[in-house]
């Protein structure tokens, strides 16, 4: 992260009057998604929790790091694709399709 991006993230974080550590619900509000989607991003390695929390413990995220990620359009694009891909796969499994069969059905429907 460049110094300019860090400075912008710090300024935005301070202007919003947010704590340094954010809960998953706070992260979800900033990303305009659900807390389930935050868990998807964590398991995919797109977001990192502070410290080394146990799988069933409360996870905190860095506010400054999150604002830097929110300023990065490529990261937002990748996070959106990751969330969409997860739900497409889950829905395909629910309907008895493999992910590849669903993609082929989606393409032929267009």
N, C-alpha and C positions, 0 to 999 in steps of 0.2 A: 504494500500500500504506500503510495507516495505521500510526501509531507503535505502537499496541497489537499489531497483527498482526506487525510487525517484531520487537517485543520477544519475543513468543511464539515466533516462528521462531528467533530467536537462542538462546533458552533451550533449546528442543528440540534444536537443532543442537549446542550445547555439551554437553548431557546425553548425547547419542549418541556423543560423542567422534569426530566425523567430520571429515575434512579440508575445507578451504574449497573446493577444486576436486574435483569428482567425475567419474569416468569414466562412460561410457555403461552399463557393467555395474553400477556402483553405483547409478545412477539407476534402472535396470531393477529392481534388488532393492527399492528403496524404493517404486516404483510397482507392484510385483508383476506385472511383464510381462517380455517378452523384449527383448533389445537391438535386434531388428528393429523392435519397437513404439516404442522410443525414437527411432529414425531416422525413423519415420513421423511422430511428433510434431514433430520438428525440421523436417522438410520441409513440414509443415502450418502451421508458425509458432507452435505451442503451446509449444514449448521453444526457448530460445536458448542456443547455445554461447557460451562466453567468448571474447573476441577475435574475430578474423575467420579461422577455420581454413579451410584448403583443403578441397575436397570429399573427398579421400582421406586426410586427416590425422586424428590422434587428436583427439577433441573433449572438452573439459572443460566442466562445468556448475557453477554456483554452488550450494553446499550450502544457504546461507541462503535464496536465492531459491526453491530447490526445496521447502524446508520451508514456505515461505509459500504456494506453490501447492498443496501437499498439504493445507493447512488450509482451502483454498477448495473447497467442495463443488461449486460451479458449474463450476470449472475441471476438477475430476475427472470430472464428468459429461460435459463437452464433450470431454475427452481420450479418454474411453471410447467415446463416439460416433464420434470421428474414427478410432480404431483399428478399431472394428467395421465402419465404412463402407469403409475401405480393404480389409479382408479380404473383405467381401462382394463388392466390385467385382472384386477379383483372382480370386476363385473363380468369379464369373459369366463373366469372360473365359476362364478355363480350360475351362469347360463350354460355351463358345460362345454364351452368353446376353449380352444387354446388361444393364446394371444395372437399367433400368426393367422389363424382362421378368422378371428375377429377383424384384424387389419385388412385381410383380403375382402371380407364382407363390406367393410367400410369403404374401401376403394371402389368396389363394384357398384355400391349404392350411389356414388357421386355421379 
